Amino acid sequence: MLTVIRRVNLFRLLTTILLLALLAVPAFGGASESAPGQDPGSPSPIAPAADPKGAYQDIALFIAGVSNGSGALAAQEQHPPWPQYAKSMSQTWGRYDQRHLAPMRAWAAQELAAAAAAATVFYPFSGPDFVNMYTLFPRAKTYLMIALEPVGVIPDFTAGNKGHFFANLKRSLYDLLQLNFFITEKLKNSLSKSELKGVLPVLMFFLARGNARVLDVRYWRMEPDGAIEESPASGPRVVGREDIAGVRLDFVRAGSQEPQTLYYFRFNLRNDSLQGREDFVSFLKGFAPFTTFAKAASYLMHKPHYSAIRQLILDHSLFVLQGDSAIPLKYFPRTAWNLKFFGNYASPINLFKNYRQRDLAEIYRQDAEVLPLPFGIDYLHRVNTSNLMFAAKKLEAAAGNSK
């Protein structure tokens, strides 16, 4: 196990110096030049206001199409295309919330009470889908998301035509807001534009639309020797070729004073990748025990070359909530797990028909205790076609894994 070195004090000093230097600069002024290792073609990052934490909330609201009425970007709300975008997005989000999130919140409050106090929620193969995890588990202290999409940067909303940014953002969100999952290739195309390059603006969108208040945004990276560095997202993003890139967002939910943290890491979860970065695996294990959430996972954990992430979840999770596209049922023996099943299951969609689980289909065919699921989720996204399994590790098994 490699030692993880945090350089927090250094960055606090650098941040203080940066803020003092910027006090004489107008809010959201000119962008910093790219440093070596920054993503080529990335939009220029925003220069922070005197209060960068307030600035991050202003930015999140602006991205989400939610009027702030004050703050550094209030004047920008009057300029096209923001008013049209805000009106359209409010209508779209309202329909999505009523159709999907409201029944999900009610269901989670009743069925996931055992995991409600989980300190960490782990979401592998997540893409930028923070909204489903947060709706199901709104009170976790830490959220860990891992996917292949790039981290990206915060765009400079004071420069040039912002129409392309909002058009690309709407395009990137379309599948999730209609189907409740991201289609990988379409998302990849949407997030490869110079105006929207990565998941960070999407994560800020979900936080603002979830009525959370963004406190801080920091770039995160782990170097090949296991050292971790964080830096303000108001500055340039520096990532070496062998670094693991990520971002950390600190926030508080509405009605709470308790800070929560969201990490997003860009990382390949194949066996060879995980086995080559034991430092990163050790970092993740430091947040255990998890509640793991997985959906629309492309049935990757059915395959032998994703056995390491599958085993990490099984070993270090107290609870697992998943659709059939995640870990096969056969890896949840009844001797170690209490299982509850919701919704309906007969077979996956045609694209993944080879991953049909006969044992799971038999449970849904015979078990009178299968419970209803009042919303759609995973690839069979319509109500009354989806399934979820909630697995709770038995005390004996949990005690064994902690030894």
N, C-alpha and C positions, 0 to 999 in steps of 0.2 A: 504494500500500500504506500503510495507516494504521499508526502506531506503537502497539504494545500496551504499556500502562503497567501494570506490576505494583506493587501496593501492599503488598508482603509485609511490609516492616519495620513499617509502621503496624499491620498486623493482629497481628504478633507482640507489639507493645507492648500493644494492646488486649486480646489474649488473656491476657497476663500479669496485667494489671490485673483482668480479669474473674475469673481463677482465685484471685487473692489475696482478692478481695472475697467469694468463695464458700466460702472455707475454713471459715468459721463456720456455713455452711448445711448441714443434713443432706443426705446423698447423695440425689440425685434428688428434690429438694425442689420447691417451688412453681414453676409455669411463668412465663416472662417474658410480658409483654404483647406483643401484636402491634405491630410497627412499621409505618409507612406502606409500602404496597406488598406486604405479606405476603399470601399466598393467603387469600382470605376463606373462613371455615369450616374452616380447617386445625386439626387437633388441636394442643393446646398442646405446644411443644417441651419436652424434658427439661432440667432444670437439671443441670449436670455435677457429678460427684463431684470430689474434690480431684485425682484422676488421671483426666482426661477420656478419655485413650487407653484405659486399662483399662475405663472405663465403656462405651465404644463396643463393645468385645468382649463385655462382659456383655450388652449390649442385643442384639447380633447373635445370640448363643447363645440368648437368651430367645425372640427372634423365630423362630428355627429350630426350637425345641422340643428343644434340646440342653441337658441339665442341666449346670450349672456347679458346683454344690456350694458355692460361695463367691461373694463379690462382693455388690454392692449389691442385686441382684435375686434372690438365693438364697431369701429368705423368700417371694417371690412365686411360686416354683415349687410351693409347697404349696397354693396357692389355686386353686379352679376359675376358669376352665376349663383352665388350663395343663396339669395332669397328663393329662387326656383328650386334649388337642390334641397333646401331646408323644408320647404312645403311638401315636396314629393317624398322625402325620406320620412318625415313625420307620419304621413299617411301609410307608407309601406310598413314602417315599424309598428304602428298602431295595429295594423291587421295581423302582423306576425306575433305580436305580444298576445293579442286576444285569441288567436287560433292555436298558438303553440305554447308560449311561455306561461300564460295564466294557468292552463290545466297542468302543466309540468310543475309549477310551483306548488299547487295544491296537492298533487300526487306525492311530490318529494316530502312535503311536510308530514304526510301520513305514513308513507312507506319507508322512508330513509331516516327515520328518527334515530335509529341506532348509530348511524354514522354522522349525525348532524354535528357532533362536537369534534370531528376529525381535525387534527392539526394540519395535515398535509393531504392535498388531493393531487394525484399524479395522473396525467393524461398523455399517454404515448400516442404517436401517430395523429396528433391533434390538428395539424394545420393551425390557422389562427382562430379556431373555434373556441373562444373563451366563453361565449354566451351560454352554451348548454351546460358546461361544467359549473359555471357560477350560479345559474338558476337552480340546479340540482343541489349544490353544496355552497350556499351563500356565506357561511360563517367560518370557513377554513382560515387558518392563519397564513398558510402558504399554498400556492398553486404552482405546479411544475408542468410545463407543456414542452413536448419535444416533437419536432417535425423537420422536414427538409427545406421548407420555404425560407428564404433569406430574411434576416432581421430587418434590414432597411433603416431609414432615418426619418426624422420629422421634417416635412417640407417647409420651405420658406413661403408663407402665405402673403408676404408683403411684396413679392417680386413677380411681375409678369401675369399672364393669364392663368387663372386657376381652374378654368373649365375642364381641362384635360384631367386634372387630379380628381375632381368630383365625378366625372364620367367614368374614370377607371375604378374608383372606389365603388360606385354603384354596380359596375360590372362584376367586380370581385365578390361583392356581397350577394349577388342575385341568386345563385344556387342555394346558398345557405338559407336565405329568407324565403325561398320557395320550396326547397326540398329538405331543408334542415341539415345538409351536409355540403361540403365543398367538393367539387369535381377537380381532381388534382391537375390535369392538364390545362383546364380553363383557368384555374387559379394561378398556375405558373405563368400563363400568358398575361393575365391581368397585373401580376406583381412584378413583371419584367419591364414595365414602362418607366421612363425616366421620371415621370411625375409621381408615380406610386411604386416605389422599389422596395418591397418587403412588407412584413406583417405588422410592423410597429404602429402605423396609422390605423390599421384595422383593430388592433387590440385597444387603442385609445378610443376608437369609436364605440366598441362594446362597453368599455368602462363608463363612458359618459351616458350612453343610452341605458345602462343599468343603474343610473342615478348614483354612481360612485364618484367620489371626489379624488382626483389624481393629485398625489402629494409630491411625487418625485419620479423621474425616469432616468435610468442610468444604463449605459452600455456595459455589458459584462463579457469577459473573455477568459478562457482558461488556456494558458500557454502549454507547450509540450512538456514542460517540467512539472506541471500540476499547479503552478502559481495562478492565482485568480486576480484579475484587475477589474475595477469598475471605474467609470468616468461619466461625467454628466452628459446626457443626451443633447444638451445645448451646444456641445462642442463637436469636433470631428470624431468620426468613428474609425478606430485603428484596429485592424485584425490581420494577424500574420497568417501565412499560408497553412501552417500546422495548428493554428489556434482553433478552439471551439468557441463559436460566437454565440452571444445571447443578449438578452435585455432584461432588466429588472424594473418593474413598475410597482411603486408603493401607493396605496390608496386606502380610503375608508368608505364603507358602504353607507347609504343613507340611514340616518338615525343612530349611528354608532360613532364612537370615538376611538375604537380599537383599530390600529393600522393593520392592513393585510398586504401581502406581497405576491405578485405574479412574476414568475420567471418563464421566459420562453428561450429555448435552446435550439439552435440549428445543428442537428446531429443525425447521422444514419444509425439506426438501431439494429442493423444486421449483426450477426455474431462476430464477424471479423473486425468490425468497427468497435463494438463494445469491448472485445477482448484486447484490443490495442490501446484502449484508454481506461485502464483501471482507476486512474486518478478521478476521472469523471464519474465512474460507477461508484466510487467511494463517496464522492460528493453527494450523489443522489441518495445513497443509503443513509447518509447523515440526517436526512429528513424523515426516515422511516420511524414507525410504521405508517404506511400510506392507507388512504382510501383510493383505489384505482378506478378510473372511469375510462371506458374505451368504447368507441362506436366508429362505424365507417372505416374500419382498420384494414380494409382490403384483404382480409383473411390471411395476413402475413404471419400471424402467430400460429397458424395451422402448419407452417412450413418448418422444416428442420433448421434452416439457416437463420431463423428468428427464435431459436429455442432459448437463448441467453436472456433476452428481454422477457420472454414468457416466464422463465424461472425466477427472475428477479421480482416480477410482480407476485408470483405465487408465494415466494419466500418472505416478502417484506410488506405484504398487504394484510390488513385486518379485514377489510371489506373490498369487494370488487363489484362494480356495477357495469354491465356490458351487454352489448348486442351480440348476436351469433357470429358477427364478423371478427370478433376478438379471439379469446382463448377457447379452444374446443372444450366441450363439457367433460370429456374424459379425464381432463387434468384437475378436476374438482371432485375428488373422492368424498363420499358422504361421511367417511370416518374423520375427515379433517374439516369439512365445510358444511354449514347449514345453507340450503339453497331455496330461494323463492323465485318463481317464474311468473312473468307477466306478459300479457298480449297474446300473440298468435305466431306459430311457426310451422311451416310445412317444408319449405325449401328456400334457398337464397334466390336472388334474381338470376336471370340466365347467364349473365357475365361471370358469375361465381357458382354456377350450378354444381361444379365438381366438389364443392366444399359442403355439400349437404351432410348433416349429422343425423344418422338414423336414431341414435339414442335420444337426442334432443327432440326429434320429431315424435318419437314414441311417448315421451313425457307429455308433450302438448296434445297428443291424441287421446291419452288414457287418463291423465291426472286431473281429477275433478277440482284440485286445489289451485290450479293455474288461475291467476287473478287478472282482472282487466287492466288495460293500459290506455288511458284516455287521451293519448297524443301519439303522433307518429315520430319515429326516430330510426336511425340507421338507414340502410339502402331501401328497404321497404318502408317508405316514409309516410304513408297515409295511415290515418287512424284505423285501427282494427286490422292492420296488416303487419305491424311491427312487433318486436319482442325485446324484452330485457330480462336478464337474470341478475339477481342480487345475492351475492355469496358473502356469508359472514364466517370468518374462521373460528373454529371451535377453540375453547380456551386451552385445551391440552396441546393442540397443534401450534397455537400462538406462543405458548410457553416454550415448546420445543424449538421453534425458530429463533427465539430470543437468546438461547444459550450459546 
